[in-house]
Amino acid sequence: MYTIPGHHHISMITKDAQMNNQFYQKVLGLRRVKKTVNQDNPSMYHLFYGDLTGSAGTELSFFEIPNVGSTVRGTNAITQIGLLVPSFESLVFWEKRFELLDVKHGEITSYAGRDALHFEDSEGLRMILLNNNGEEVPDNWSAWEDSIIEQQHRILGIGTIEITVRHLDRLAKTLTDIFGYVEASHSDNEAIYQSVAGQSFGEIVIKQQEGASEKPGRGSIHHLAIRVNNEDELHYWEAVVKERGFHSSGIVDRYYFQSLYFRESNNILFEIATDGPGFTTDSTVESLGQQLDLPPFLEERRTEIEANLIPLD
């Protein structure tokens, strides 16, 4: 029986790639590890930020949709992203940095049993810095030493993800019965599940909330990708998802990884993605994110695609 070793990446919507590029590199100090396009609609940027190589579990991914409207918040949506930082002192550092740079944020508090600092990006995407408190992180994560943030306070990778739904038990059943997540806590309207017991790099908080479904827009979260090691495991999960009655996309070759997409019964979109081949399949580690990279099937359209994109830097 295969298990899920944690999150792979999480994908969001941005209205403005220039502003997005500025915030995640110059405010959060992440590395832009891939500048490419949406493979299903190559007129829009697809940007990835993460650690040195964009390791699985560190990737924040954004689709640029210039004509997108505002998010109308509601239920049946992925509603917050946790990002791990090394220590409580790191939260103090980030609180001061957010004040200096006029980033919307709260006070240091707690969330899912950890010291936490809530903040939003320039488009209202809700995120939380979480104190990793010296705990282990996945072996595949590797620090980017050229970050503008000093080493002891850098963002490590993705932590707890919050999902808000009308039917908590339905999502919980998907996580536990299909993917083997374990329950860490459960109350009437909130529960915590972990793909690796005791670890936040595969942790999901489910909140139950009635009301209208969220209307996605700029600053909303499109989907969560969970991690598998290789294509053999992905084929295994494809069969399991089908056996449990969910319709899936089938396996899709995204060039940098292989993927499978499905929606659970609250309409939350999940992706299952392989670790490899990774972003260095068409770049050196040193040049990651600098040029526009295209998968081979789009390369012959490079001139047309570049003409429709506004240069980022």
C-alpha atoms as one frame of an Amber mdcrd trajectory, in Angstrom:
protein
   0.000   0.000   0.000   1.418   3.366  -1.022   1.185   6.447   1.211   1.145
  10.195   0.560   4.432  11.791   1.752   3.006  15.326   1.897   1.855  18.248
  -0.208   3.302  18.661  -3.703   2.215  22.184  -4.674  -0.716  24.539  -4.432
  -2.067  26.626  -7.316  -3.700  30.050  -7.190  -5.104  32.750  -9.474  -3.475
  36.147  -9.954  -4.721  39.090 -11.994  -1.281  40.671 -12.364   1.863  38.610
 -12.919   4.095  41.654 -12.431   2.690  42.381  -8.968   2.710  38.688  -8.105
   6.324  38.345  -9.212   7.303  41.294  -7.023   5.541  40.054  -3.893   6.743
  36.458  -3.840  10.339  37.246  -4.743  10.938  40.638  -3.124   8.652  40.431
  -0.088   8.613  36.716   0.786  12.087  35.977  -0.582  11.093  32.848  -2.497
  12.860  31.786  -5.658  10.993  31.945  -8.929  11.856  28.471 -10.160   9.812
  28.338 -13.351   8.419  30.968 -15.697   6.181  29.143 -18.117   2.606  29.239
 -19.424  -0.640  27.462 -18.650  -0.357  24.370 -20.834  -4.122  24.365 -21.437
  -4.171  28.089 -22.296  -0.683  29.303 -23.259  -1.799  32.934 -23.493  -1.390
  33.194 -19.698   1.666  32.950 -17.477   2.114  30.045 -15.073   4.631  31.015
 -12.393   6.173  28.765  -9.745   8.013  29.851  -6.581   9.780  27.634  -4.081
  13.146  26.552  -2.711  16.417  26.088  -4.631  14.897  23.767  -7.250  11.175
  24.088  -6.562  11.156  20.822  -4.642   7.842  19.027  -4.188   6.246  20.458
  -1.057   7.643  23.982  -1.532   5.941  25.057  -4.756   3.493  27.961  -4.888
   2.004  28.137  -8.380   0.048  30.998  -9.998  -2.026  31.263 -13.161  -2.302
  34.808 -14.485  -5.829  35.722 -15.644  -5.786  39.493 -16.381  -9.577  39.852
 -16.676 -10.433  37.904 -13.502 -12.719  39.545 -10.940 -12.583  39.633  -7.180
 -12.946  36.542  -5.005 -16.283  36.285  -3.201 -15.407  34.246  -0.140 -17.567
  31.314   0.875 -17.540  27.617   1.575 -16.458  24.605  -0.527 -13.050  26.111
  -1.211  -9.397  25.866  -0.209  -9.206  28.904   2.047  -5.722  29.339   3.587
  -2.123  28.316   2.947   0.325  27.623   5.749   4.018  28.304   5.165   6.600
  26.960   7.602   9.293  29.173   9.130  12.048  27.959  11.474  11.136  29.506
  14.830   9.024  31.845  16.940  11.746  34.462  16.416  11.089  34.114  12.694
   7.451  35.107  13.249   8.643  38.225  15.088  10.981  38.996  12.176   8.162
  38.611   9.650   5.709  40.674  11.681   8.199  43.559  11.642   8.911  43.043
   7.941   5.212  43.082   7.066   4.750  46.295   9.039   7.692  47.903   7.222
   6.439  46.815   3.776   2.760  47.555   4.481   1.654  43.944   4.075  -1.767
  43.217   5.573  -1.278  40.972   8.610  -2.561  40.096  12.073  -0.774  39.639
  15.368   1.171  36.520  16.346  -1.367  33.974  17.542  -1.829  30.211  17.234
  -3.278  28.000  14.528  -3.554  24.193  14.388  -1.437  23.943  17.532   1.405
  26.142  16.268   2.518  29.729  16.745   1.150  31.557  13.717   1.098  34.870
  11.865  -1.781  35.443   9.439  -1.189  37.677   6.412  -2.441  38.349   2.893
  -0.668  39.022  -0.373  -1.454  42.070  -2.519  -4.533  40.346  -3.987  -6.050
  39.122  -0.744  -4.747  35.533  -0.837  -4.896  34.326   2.779  -1.735  32.746
   4.185  -0.301  31.843   7.588   3.319  31.650   8.658   3.675  28.714  11.052
   6.454  28.028  13.555   8.113  24.763  12.563   9.907  24.865  15.925  12.954
  22.961  14.700  10.974  19.926  13.573  12.028  17.813  10.596  11.190  18.800
   7.048  11.252  16.523   3.991  14.729  15.435   2.886  14.113  16.697  -0.652
  13.734  20.360   0.424  16.854  22.441  -0.251  17.386  26.068   0.790  17.994
  28.792  -1.770  21.038  30.571  -0.408  20.555  33.692  -2.575  17.249  34.610
  -0.946  16.972  38.207   0.274  15.769  36.774   3.608  18.451  35.760   6.077
  18.876  32.024   6.554  17.430  31.732  10.075  14.066  33.226   9.025  13.496
  31.938   5.475  10.284  30.223   4.493  10.968  26.478   4.451   8.013  25.112
   2.493   4.291  24.467   2.608   2.677  23.558   5.920  -0.957  23.260   6.981
  -3.572  23.805   4.254  -7.082  24.875   5.264 -10.136  23.650   3.348 -13.641
  24.924   4.158 -16.593  22.728   3.149 -20.269  22.159   3.852 -19.740  18.464
   4.598 -16.642  17.872   6.714 -17.144  14.127   7.063 -17.249  13.575   3.298
 -13.857  15.191   2.755 -12.467  13.452   5.834 -13.603  10.102   4.457 -11.818
  10.791   1.161  -8.577  11.654   2.949  -8.635   8.718   5.369 -10.288   5.905
   3.423  -8.619   6.554   0.072  -5.276   8.206   0.852  -4.531   6.967   4.349
  -4.444  10.323   6.163  -4.675  10.034   9.949  -6.909  12.114  12.170  -5.017
  14.383  14.572  -8.047  16.123  16.098 -11.784  16.413  15.529 -14.530  18.655
  16.915 -18.037  19.407  15.651 -16.943  21.930  13.021 -13.196  21.409  12.559
 -10.781  18.522  12.107  -7.085  18.069  11.344  -5.715  15.274   9.133  -2.114
  14.408   8.350  -0.611  12.319   5.573   2.445  11.755   7.788   1.469  11.463
  11.449   2.639  14.406  13.512   3.969  16.421  10.551   2.549  19.654   9.178
   4.048  19.346   5.667   1.167  17.033   4.786  -1.458  18.502   7.118  -4.983
  19.592   6.169  -7.384  21.476   8.427 -11.021  20.947   7.438 -13.536  23.550
   8.585 -17.275  22.979   8.212 -19.243  26.028   7.095 -22.709  26.424   5.625
 -23.582  29.009   3.015 -22.830  29.829  -0.591 -19.822  28.363  -2.358 -16.848
  30.633  -2.852 -16.749  32.472  -6.179 -13.127  32.258  -7.355 -11.200  35.320
  -8.474  -7.847  36.997  -7.928  -6.268  35.710  -4.750  -8.286  32.498  -4.700
  -6.875  28.979  -4.527  -7.531  26.767  -7.533  -6.361  23.366  -6.303  -4.117
  21.440  -3.941  -1.670  18.885  -5.329  -0.634  16.011  -3.092   2.628  14.205
  -3.604   3.523  10.758  -4.905   7.009   9.483  -5.620   6.729   8.273  -9.204
   4.500   7.282 -12.100   3.956   3.721 -10.840   2.399   5.125  -7.682   0.324
   7.555  -9.742  -1.148   4.648 -11.723  -1.998   2.963  -8.429  -3.867   6.044
  -7.194  -5.622   6.424 -10.538  -7.128   2.957 -10.060  -8.060   3.632  -6.431
  -9.780   6.942  -7.223 -11.756   5.298 -10.018 -12.670   2.349  -7.799 -14.108
   4.741  -5.181 -16.419   6.252  -7.775 -14.686   9.557  -8.515 -14.290  10.794
 -12.075 -10.714  11.807 -12.857  -8.806  13.477 -15.653  -6.717  10.372 -16.207
  -2.947  10.795 -16.096  -1.782  14.063 -17.672   1.818  14.714 -18.717   2.746
  18.172 -17.367   6.369  17.702 -18.534   7.787  18.723 -15.136   5.652  16.078
 -13.401   2.856  13.635 -14.160  -0.562  14.471 -12.733  -4.073  13.235 -12.078
  -6.997  15.547 -11.203 -10.295  14.781  -9.484 -12.978  16.566  -7.464 -14.205
  15.158  -4.179 -17.871  15.417  -3.181 -17.634  19.030  -1.888 -16.247  20.019
  -5.311 -12.699  20.570  -4.001 -10.198  19.991  -6.815  -7.248  17.767  -5.924
  -4.240  16.966  -8.066  -1.991  13.978  -7.447   1.500  14.769  -8.786   4.800
  12.932  -9.102   8.066  14.261  -7.692   9.841  14.183 -11.039  11.284  14.840
 -13.439  11.244  18.327 -11.881  12.015  21.842 -13.064  15.653  21.119 -13.937
  14.567  18.890 -16.815  14.963  21.881 -19.160  17.098  24.252 -17.032  20.244
  24.238 -14.986  19.825  24.847 -11.264  21.561  28.209 -11.692  19.240  29.428
 -14.474  15.917  28.264 -13.040  13.105  30.758 -13.521  15.076  33.238 -15.587
  13.836  32.544 -19.114  10.444  31.511 -20.468  10.428  27.715 -20.512   7.926
  25.831 -22.651   7.128  22.121 -22.779   8.214  20.526 -26.064   4.707  20.442
 -27.560   4.480  24.265 -27.274   8.025  25.089 -28.394   7.071  25.548 -32.053
   4.649  28.291 -30.936   7.260  30.202 -28.905   7.242  33.359 -31.064   3.462
  33.615 -30.914   3.329  32.878 -27.175   6.062  35.380 -26.254   4.351  38.087
 -28.328   1.204  37.727 -26.214   2.969  37.960 -22.837   4.027  41.116 -21.032
   7.711  40.731 -20.036   8.177  40.229 -16.287  11.779  41.422 -15.889
